Amino acid sequence: MIFRTIQESDHNMIRASFVETARKSAQCNGASPEFLSAMAMRAIETCKNATVLCDEDTPDEIIGWMIWDDPENVFWLAVKPRYQGQNFGRMLLSNAYVGIGFPTTSPVHVPVIVGHAQAWAGRMGIRLSPRPYMVTP
């Protein structure tokens, strides 16, 4: 597996993935797809770190991606459904927190919490805290 910086050619897939998933969250209830798409684009443009995880044999096939400013402010982490449950999310987090470890003493701020994210993070000792205004278009 390899990590690489998000490229412009990845933007449409990332925006679509964020919009599709975020619309299912309580925090985004009623938000238009256009607003959510703009929110994703603003994060791509303004967050300090944007990484995708790929198989080294097929670097154009994105397995998962993560956009974050620092260990306590993560815009989004996503793994494509067919790759979920194979520790790729943990690999993305480990790459982001290399040398400092997971932030287990303070919450990790995220704009939205969907599905099983809270339970998944909790298994690693990470506490998620919703902060929907952290990246607004």
C-alpha positions in Angstrom: 0.0 0.0 0.0 1.1 3.5 -0.6 0.0 7.0 0.6 0.0 9.9 -1.8 -1.2 13.4 -1.7 -4.7 14.0 -3.1 -4.6 15.1 -6.7 -7.0 17.3 -8.6 -8.2 14.2 -10.5 -9.4 12.8 -7.2 -11.6 15.7 -6.2 -14.8 14.6 -7.9 -14.7 11.2 -6.3 -13.9 12.6 -2.9 -16.7 15.2 -3.1 -19.2 12.6 -4.3 -18.2 10.2 -1.5 -18.5 12.9 1.1 -21.9 14.1 -0.1 -23.3 10.6 -0.3 -22.2 9.7 3.2 -22.7 13.0 5.0 -26.3 13.3 3.9 -27.0 10.3 6.1 -25.8 12.1 9.2 -28.0 13.9 11.7 -25.7 16.9 11.5 -26.4 17.3 7.8 -30.1 16.7 7.8 -31.6 19.1 5.3 -28.3 20.3 3.8 -28.3 20.4 0.1 -25.9 18.3 -2.0 -24.4 21.5 -3.4 -23.7 22.8 0.1 -22.0 19.5 1.1 -20.0 19.4 -2.1 -18.8 23.0 -1.4 -17.9 21.9 2.1 -15.8 19.1 0.8 -14.1 21.3 -1.7 -13.3 23.9 0.9 -11.7 21.2 3.1 -9.6 19.9 0.2 -8.4 23.5 -0.5 -7.8 24.7 3.1 -6.9 21.7 5.3 -3.2 21.2 5.7 -3.1 17.5 4.9 -5.0 15.4 2.3 -3.9 11.9 1.6 -5.2 8.9 -0.3 -4.3 5.2 0.3 -3.8 3.1 -2.9 -2.4 -0.2 -3.9 1.1 0.4 -5.3 0.2 -1.7 -8.4 -2.9 0.5 -9.1 -2.1 4.0 -7.7 -5.2 5.5 -9.5 -7.5 3.2 -7.6 -8.3 4.9 -4.3 -8.9 2.6 -1.4 -9.5 5.3 1.2 -8.7 8.9 1.9 -8.3 11.3 4.8 -8.3 15.1 5.0 -7.1 16.8 8.3 -5.4 19.8 9.8 -3.9 18.3 12.8 -4.5 15.2 15.0 -7.4 16.8 16.8 -9.1 18.3 13.7 -10.1 15.7 11.0 -12.4 16.8 8.2 -13.1 13.3 6.9 -11.8 9.8 6.7 -13.4 7.3 4.3 -12.7 3.8 3.0 -14.5 2.5 0.0 -17.2 -0.1 1.1 -15.5 -3.0 -0.6 -12.3 -2.4 1.4 -13.9 -1.7 4.8 -13.1 -4.1 7.7 -9.6 -4.6 6.4 -7.8 -2.1 8.6 -7.4 0.5 5.9 -9.0 3.2 8.0 -6.6 2.4 10.8 -3.7 2.7 8.3 -4.9 6.1 7.2 -5.1 7.2 10.9 -1.7 5.7 11.7 -0.1 7.6 8.7 -1.7 10.9 10.0 -0.5 10.3 13.5 2.9 8.9 12.8 5.3 9.6 15.6 2.7 11.0 17.9 0.2 8.2 18.4 -3.6 8.4 18.4 -5.1 11.3 20.4 -6.7 9.4 23.3 -6.7 12.2 25.9 -8.7 14.8 24.0 -11.5 14.6 21.5 -10.9 14.5 17.7 -13.1 17.2 16.2 -15.0 16.2 13.0 -17.7 18.1 11.0 -20.1 15.1 11.0 -20.3 11.7 12.5 -22.0 9.0 10.5 -22.9 5.4 10.9 -20.5 3.4 13.0 -17.7 6.0 13.1 -18.1 6.7 16.8 -17.9 3.0 17.7 -15.1 2.4 15.3 -13.0 5.3 16.7 -13.9 4.2 20.3 -12.3 0.8 19.7 -9.0 2.7 19.2 -9.5 4.9 22.2 -10.4 7.9 20.1 -13.4 10.1 21.1 -15.1 12.0 18.3 -16.7 15.4 18.9 -18.9 16.9 16.2 -18.0 20.4 15.1 -20.1 21.0 12.0 -18.8 24.6 11.6 -15.2 23.7 11.3 -15.2 23.8 7.5 -18.0 25.8 6.0 -18.1 27.1 2.5 
